Amino acid sequence: WGTTDADGNFTLKIGETAVFEDVPADVDYEITEQPLKNWWVVGEATHTGPTEAPLTEVDYTNAFASFAVSKSLSNNTKPDVEFTFRLSNSEQKVMPEVSYYLYDSASKKLVDGQELKTGVNGEFVLKPGQSAVFIGIEPGTEYTVEEIAHPDYIQTVPKGSEGYTGKTVLG
């Protein structure tokens, strides 16, 4: 048994369920999952609606982030332009079919609820203000992320065109 704190917060561990008893039907509710380091909500963080009899069920799914790649412009604008990146392993072989989710970098909200995958050449696309949150890559895996040169923009971070090399997925 558990209770909410004075602010209505409660904590669940993986696989746990919270059941609130004696809540009448047709009462509006709002449940928001708070961010937790290295974990990203897969879907909406906030669920709202009226309670229903005999049961109102709200499910959350989370993904442990292997790592995230974010794109921003130095002037913080967000033009509707796409930038292509390539994911490769420690042997510089591309990593196709690697799962990731696309988020708005500032709000940490999903851009769409779909699991995406890198292309056959390990490529993925981001717009300014977006983050690709990669999941399911084993801790200890070495990877490299490089941005493919865009003809209208100059890459300033990282300075080298080889991108971020020799990074390791932490557990």
Solvent accessible surface area in square Angstrom, and as a share of the most:
residue,aa,sasa,rsa
1,W,276,0.97
2,G,67,0.64
3,T,126,0.73
4,T,56,0.33
5,D,77,0.40
6,A,113,0.88
7,D,124,0.64
8,G,43,0.42
9,N,79,0.41
10,F,81,0.34
11,T,122,0.71
12,L,85,0.42
13,K,152,0.64
14,I,158,0.80
15,G,81,0.77
16,E,89,0.40
17,T,112,0.65
18,A,37,0.29
19,V,108,0.62
20,F,107,0.45
21,E,108,0.48
22,D,144,0.75
23,V,73,0.42
24,P,86,0.54
25,A,49,0.38
26,D,117,0.61
27,V,62,0.36
28,D,117,0.60
29,Y,51,0.20
30,E,122,0.55
31,I,50,0.25
32,T,58,0.34
33,E,51,0.23
34,Q,114,0.51
35,P,108,0.68
36,L,124,0.62
37,K,170,0.72
38,N,72,0.37
39,W,81,0.28
40,W,30,0.11
41,V,23,0.13
42,V,31,0.18
43,G,28,0.27
44,E,103,0.46
45,A,29,0.23
46,T,57,0.33
47,H,54,0.24
48,T,86,0.50
49,G,21,0.20
50,P,73,0.46
51,T,16,0.10
52,E,114,0.51
53,A,79,0.62
54,P,142,0.89
55,L,120,0.60
56,T,46,0.27
57,E,122,0.55
58,V,41,0.24
59,D,101,0.52
60,Y,65,0.25
61,T,84,0.49
62,N,56,0.29
63,A,12,0.09
64,F,73,0.31
65,A,11,0.08
66,S,14,0.09
67,F,22,0.09
68,A,51,0.39
69,V,19,0.11
70,S,70,0.45
71,K,23,0.10
72,S,79,0.51
73,L,21,0.10
74,S,114,0.74
75,N,102,0.52
76,N,121,0.62
77,T,65,0.38
78,K,125,0.53
79,P,49,0.31
80,D,124,0.64
81,V,30,0.17
82,E,99,0.44
83,F,2,0.01
84,T,48,0.28
85,F,11,0.04
86,R,77,0.28
87,L,0,0.00
88,S,5,0.03
89,N,39,0.20
90,S,67,0.43
91,E,118,0.53
92,Q,112,0.50
93,K,125,0.53
94,V,57,0.33
95,M,26,0.12
96,P,62,0.39
97,E,113,0.51
98,V,19,0.11
99,S,18,0.12
100,Y,13,0.05
101,Y,19,0.07
102,L,22,0.11
103,Y,2,0.01
104,D,45,0.23
105,S,40,0.26
106,A,89,0.69
107,S,60,0.38
108,K,108,0.46
109,K,119,0.51
110,L,19,0.09
111,V,70,0.40
112,D,57,0.30
113,G,57,0.55
114,Q,117,0.52
115,E,82,0.37
116,L,47,0.23
117,K,100,0.42
118,T,1,0.01
119,G,22,0.21
120,V,115,0.66
121,N,86,0.44
122,G,0,0.00
123,E,55,0.25
124,F,5,0.02
125,V,55,0.32
126,L,1,0.00
127,K,65,0.27
128,P,6,0.04
129,G,11,0.11
130,Q,26,0.12
131,S,3,0.02
132,A,0,0.00
133,V,1,0.01
134,F,0,0.00
135,I,32,0.16
136,G,74,0.71
137,I,20,0.10
138,E,125,0.56
139,P,79,0.50
140,G,51,0.49
141,T,38,0.22
142,E,79,0.35
143,Y,21,0.08
144,T,4,0.02
145,V,10,0.05
146,E,42,0.19
147,E,22,0.10
148,I,58,0.29
149,A,96,0.74
150,H,37,0.17
151,P,130,0.82
152,D,113,0.58
153,Y,78,0.30
154,I,157,0.80
155,Q,48,0.22
156,T,76,0.44
157,V,114,0.65
158,P,30,0.19
159,K,182,0.77
160,G,25,0.24
161,S,92,0.60
162,E,102,0.46
163,G,9,0.09
164,Y,96,0.36
165,T,68,0.40
166,G,51,0.49
167,K,85,0.36
168,T,61,0.35
169,V,4,0.02
170,L,139,0.69
171,G,83,0.80
